[in-house]
Amino acid sequence: MKVSIDIDCTPDEARTFLGLPDVKPMQDALMLQLQKRLEANIQAMDPETMLKTWLPASIQGFEQFQKLIWSQMTTAMGGNKDPKK
């Protein structure tokens, strides 16, 4: 036997029916605090510092990847075995 029930309600109605709390006011307050902190930090940083803070691992990873590719290419082409020279 198969029974299917379709319920047409909004998320607010479903939350109220299931007895779940409304967390929207808390989310709004937290997002406002987060926005204020981000704005204060962004105003205190210059673009170069911001990039170093947010992207250090990806930039270093890209540089290491570049060095690896170049060393593999020079080795494959029979060039200098030491990529630092």
Secondary structure, DSSP 8 states (H G I E B T S, - for coil): ----------HHHHHHHHT----HHHHHHHHHHHHHHHHHHHHHS-HHHHHHHHSHHHHHHHHHHHHHHHHHHHHHTT--S-TT-
